Amino acid sequence: MSTPEGLDREYARHLRTYLDHLLIERGRARNTVSSYERDLIRYGEFLAGAGLTVTSVQRQDVERLLTQVREPATKPKAPPLSPASVARLLASIRGFHRFLEDERVRNDDPTVGLKPPKAGQRLPKTLTIEHVQQLLEAPDPETPAGMRDRALLELLYSTGARVSEVIDLDVDAMQDVREQSVVRLLGKGNKQRIVPVGTYAQSAIDAYLVRARPVLMERGSGTPALFVNSRGRRLTRQSAYGIIKVSAERCGLANVFDISPHTLRHSFATHLLNGGADVRVVQELLGHASVTTTQIYTHITQDALREVFMTSHPRATNSHLLRTK
């Protein structure tokens, strides 16, 4: 890691050591470590701007940062953080200071006792089944890029996978899809899970592998990646996000929803639960460590449950009683 502009050199050295510790000794996923890095660069910039160091910062200084990041931004590129983002920032800072204390950089932890702001429960954004179908059919099926995009979208929705899990797949992973209609995904904490793949996704992937990927690979250098860009290189998360954005624009959903790769994951979970799937099965499919994380999707289905109750239960409403007389 090079020293970012505005970051104290000593701070950058401690940060680099900490990130290596997370990656190598703690075995944290690269995406997780990248999140810590972004938060701690922000923390380092705050310390530098305030004339503080990791050895001089005190609890009230950290509290001041947590207050600042929730206030309306003075810079266009620095919008206020949500309570959930503030909580994550504090968790990153707390972990860093615990490490510094263990390494005897300082003999105390200024974050002890600090509590993050309470985050209101935010329900995930989901698409209806009709909207998902529009999105999946948006890519042009006659072009190599369009066939790739269709296969990518179908696989994301069919499996509920995180976008990083899908773009990390190699071509040889498709053997399980062909033989057993499942795919092996490597999730957070390097935990592997096996997820079924529907026939629509299988057909889209087969078409992509036969007709599109060889064309895209003409300029490539033999990467094993399943999904590749026009230069024959593995797709990035940013590229996958762009594909979804363009597809949403093509089918007219961009003005209605702020669609991201995670929107398909949320929709996958919600549609399964609406269809009667057990929450623990959905937990396993999503790769959630705790069923509590999965249960947030059950709140989305409450409207559907309420509608069934109001129209079916004999004592739900007076009007229902009148209709039965």
C-alpha positions in Angstrom: 0.0 0.0 0.0 1.4 3.4 -1.0 1.0 6.3 1.4 -2.3 8.0 0.4 -2.1 11.8 0.1 -3.0 13.5 3.4 -1.9 10.5 5.5 0.9 10.6 8.1 3.8 8.3 7.1 3.9 6.7 10.5 0.2 6.1 10.5 0.5 4.5 7.0 3.2 2.2 8.3 1.0 1.0 11.2 -2.0 0.7 8.8 0.0 -1.4 6.4 1.1 -3.8 9.2 -2.4 -4.1 10.4 -3.9 -4.9 7.0 -1.2 -7.5 6.4 -2.1 -9.0 9.8 -5.8 -9.2 8.9 -5.1 -10.7 5.5 -2.3 -13.2 6.4 -2.7 -14.0 10.1 -6.4 -13.6 10.5 -7.3 -15.0 7.1 -9.8 -12.2 6.4 -11.2 -11.9 2.8 -9.6 -9.3 0.5 -12.9 -7.5 0.1 -13.3 -7.3 3.9 -9.7 -6.0 4.3 -10.4 -3.4 1.5 -13.4 -2.1 3.5 -11.2 -1.8 6.7 -8.6 0.0 4.6 -11.1 2.6 3.3 -12.4 3.3 6.8 -8.9 3.6 8.3 -7.6 5.9 5.6 -10.5 8.1 6.4 -9.5 7.9 10.1 -5.9 8.7 9.3 -6.9 11.7 7.2 -9.0 13.0 10.2 -6.0 12.5 12.6 -3.6 14.3 10.2 -6.0 17.2 9.7 -6.5 17.6 13.5 -2.7 17.4 14.2 -3.1 14.0 16.0 -1.4 10.7 15.8 -2.4 7.1 16.8 -0.5 7.6 20.0 -2.0 11.0 21.0 -5.6 10.6 19.9 -8.1 10.4 22.8 -11.7 9.1 23.1 -13.2 12.6 22.7 -11.3 12.9 19.4 -12.8 9.7 18.0 -16.2 10.8 19.2 -15.7 14.1 17.3 -15.0 12.1 14.1 -18.1 10.0 14.5 -20.2 13.2 14.9 -18.6 14.9 11.9 -19.2 12.0 9.5 -22.9 12.2 10.3 -23.3 15.9 9.6 -24.2 17.4 6.2 -21.2 17.4 4.0 -19.1 20.4 3.3 -17.5 18.6 0.3 -19.7 17.2 -2.5 -17.7 14.0 -2.5 -18.1 13.4 1.2 -21.9 12.8 1.9 -22.9 12.1 5.5 -22.7 8.5 6.6 -25.7 6.4 7.6 -25.8 5.0 11.1 -24.8 1.6 9.7 -21.7 3.1 8.0 -20.7 5.0 11.1 -21.0 1.7 13.1 -18.7 0.0 10.6 -16.2 2.9 10.7 -16.1 2.6 14.5 -15.6 -1.1 14.3 -12.7 -0.6 11.9 -11.1 2.0 14.2 -11.7 -0.1 17.3 -10.0 -3.2 15.7 -7.1 -1.0 14.6 -6.5 0.3 18.1 -6.8 -3.1 19.7 -4.1 -4.2 17.4 -1.9 -1.2 18.2 -2.4 -2.0 21.9 -1.4 -5.6 21.4 1.7 -4.4 19.5 2.5 -2.0 22.3 2.4 1.0 20.1 0.4 2.5 22.9 -0.7 1.1 26.2 -4.4 1.9 26.1 -7.3 1.9 23.7 -9.2 5.2 23.2 -12.2 3.5 21.7 -13.1 1.5 24.8 -16.7 2.1 25.8 -17.6 4.0 22.6 -20.9 2.9 21.1 -22.0 3.3 17.5 -25.3 5.2 16.8 -28.4 3.0 16.6 -29.1 2.0 13.1 -32.7 1.9 12.1 -33.8 -1.3 10.4 -33.5 -0.6 6.7 -35.3 -3.1 4.5 -33.4 -4.2 1.4 -34.6 -3.0 -2.0 -36.2 -5.7 -4.1 -37.6 -6.1 -7.5 -40.9 -7.8 -8.4 -40.7 -11.0 -10.4 -41.9 -9.1 -13.5 -39.2 -6.4 -13.0 -36.5 -9.1 -12.7 -37.7 -10.7 -15.9 -37.4 -7.3 -17.7 -33.9 -6.8 -16.3 -32.8 -10.3 -17.4 -34.1 -9.9 -20.9 -32.5 -6.5 -21.4 -29.1 -7.5 -22.8 -28.9 -8.1 -26.6 -28.9 -11.9 -27.1 -27.2 -11.5 -30.5 -23.9 -10.0 -29.4 -21.1 -11.6 -27.4 -21.3 -8.9 -24.7 -25.1 -9.2 -24.5 -24.9 -13.0 -24.1 -22.3 -12.6 -21.4 -24.4 -10.0 -19.7 -27.5 -12.2 -19.8 -25.6 -15.2 -18.4 -24.2 -13.0 -15.6 -27.6 -11.6 -14.6 -29.3 -15.0 -14.8 -26.6 -16.6 -12.6 -26.8 -13.8 -10.0 -30.5 -14.1 -9.7 -30.6 -17.9 -9.9 -28.1 -18.3 -7.0 -28.5 -15.2 -4.9 -24.7 -15.0 -5.0 -22.6 -11.9 -4.1 -21.2 -10.3 -7.3 -17.6 -11.0 -6.1 -18.5 -14.7 -5.7 -19.7 -14.9 -9.3 -16.9 -13.0 -11.0 -14.4 -15.1 -9.1 -15.7 -18.3 -10.8 -13.6 -20.1 -13.4 -14.8 -22.0 -16.4 -14.1 -25.4 -14.7 -16.7 -24.5 -12.1 -19.3 -25.1 -14.9 -18.7 -28.8 -14.8 -20.8 -29.0 -11.6 -23.5 -27.0 -13.3 -23.7 -29.3 -16.2 -23.5 -32.6 -14.2 -25.4 -31.7 -11.0 -27.1 -28.3 -11.7 -25.2 -26.7 -8.8 -22.3 -24.3 -8.4 -19.7 -24.1 -5.7 -19.3 -20.5 -4.4 -16.5 -19.2 -2.2 -18.1 -16.7 0.3 -17.0 -14.6 3.2 -14.3 -16.1 5.4 -13.4 -18.5 2.5 -16.4 -20.6 3.3 -17.6 -22.7 0.4 -21.2 -23.5 -0.2 -23.1 -25.4 -2.9 -26.0 -23.6 -4.5 -28.5 -24.9 -7.1 -28.6 -23.3 -10.6 -31.9 -23.0 -12.4 -32.4 -24.1 -16.0 -32.7 -20.6 -17.3 -29.3 -19.7 -16.0 -27.8 -22.9 -17.3 -29.1 -22.2 -20.8 -27.8 -18.7 -20.7 -24.3 -19.8 -19.5 -24.2 -22.6 -22.2 -25.0 -20.0 -24.9 -22.3 -17.7 -23.6 -19.6 -20.3 -23.3 -20.3 -21.7 -26.8 -21.0 -18.5 -28.8 -19.7 -15.5 -26.9 -16.7 -16.3 -24.6 -14.5 -17.5 -27.4 -15.0 -14.2 -29.2 -14.2 -12.2 -26.1 -11.2 -14.3 -25.5 -9.6 -13.5 -28.9 -7.7 -10.6 -27.3 -7.1 -12.3 -24.0 -4.2 -14.2 -22.6 -5.8 -17.5 -21.5 -7.5 -16.5 -18.3 -9.5 -19.3 -16.6 -12.2 -16.7 -15.6 -15.8 -17.6 -16.5 -16.8 -14.0 -17.1 -14.5 -11.9 -19.2 -14.5 -8.4 -20.7 -13.9 -7.3 -24.3 -10.1 -7.6 -23.7 -10.4 -11.2 -22.5 -9.7 -10.4 -18.9 -11.7 -11.3 -15.8 -14.6 -9.0 -15.1 -14.3 -6.7 -12.1 -17.0 -5.9 -9.6 -17.2 -2.4 -11.1 -17.7 -3.9 -14.6 -20.5 -6.1 -13.3 -22.1 -3.2 -11.6 -22.0 -1.3 -14.9 -23.6 -4.2 -16.7 -26.5 -4.1 -14.3 -26.8 -0.3 -14.6 -26.9 -0.5 -18.4 -29.4 -3.3 -18.4 -31.7 -1.4 -16.0 -31.5 1.6 -18.4 -32.3 -0.5 -21.4 -35.5 -1.9 -19.9 -36.6 1.4 -18.3 -36.1 0.4 -14.7 -33.2 2.9 -14.0 -35.6 5.7 -13.3 -37.7 3.6 -10.9 -35.0 1.7 -8.9 -31.4 2.2 -7.9 -30.4 -1.3 -9.0 -27.1 -2.9 -8.0 -25.8 -6.5 -8.0 -27.1 -6.8 -4.4 -30.6 -5.9 -5.6 -30.7 -9.3 -7.4 -29.5 -11.0 -4.2 -32.2 -9.3 -2.1 -34.8 -10.2 -4.7 -33.7 -13.8 -4.8 -34.1 -14.1 -1.0 -37.5 -12.3 -0.9 -39.0 -14.3 -3.8 -37.9 -17.6 -2.2 -39.5 -16.6 1.1 -42.7 -15.5 -0.7 -42.7 -18.8 -2.4 -42.7 -20.7 0.9 -39.0 -21.4 1.4 -37.8 -22.0 5.0 -35.7 -19.1 6.3 -32.9 -21.5 7.3 -32.8 -22.9 3.8 -32.5 -19.3 2.4 -29.8 -18.6 5.0 -27.8 -21.6 3.7 -28.2 -20.5 0.1 -27.1 -16.9 0.9 -24.2 -18.0 2.9 -25.2 -16.0 6.0 -23.4 -17.0 9.2 -26.5 -16.2 11.3 -30.1 -16.6 10.6 -30.7 -13.2 12.1 -29.2 -11.6 9.0 -31.5 -13.6 6.8 -34.6 -12.8 8.8 -34.6 -9.1 7.6 -36.1 -10.4 4.4 -39.0 -11.9 6.3 -40.2 -8.3 7.0 -40.5 -7.7 3.3 -43.0 -10.5 3.0 -45.3 -9.1 5.7 -47.4 -7.2 3.2 -48.2 -10.3 1.2 -48.9 -12.2 4.4 -51.2 -9.5 5.7 -53.1 -9.5 2.4 -53.6 -13.2 2.6 -54.8 -12.9 6.2 -57.2 -10.1 5.4 -58.8 -11.9 2.6 -58.8 -15.4 4.1 -59.3 -15.3 7.8 -63.0 -15.5 8.8 -62.6 -12.9 11.5 -60.1 -10.6 9.9 -62.6 -7.9 9.0 -66.3 -7.2 9.3 -66.7 -7.1 5.6 -65.4 -10.7 5.4 -68.1 -11.7 7.9 -70.7 -10.0 5.8 -69.6 -11.8 2.7 -69.9 -15.2 4.3 -73.5 -14.6 5.5 
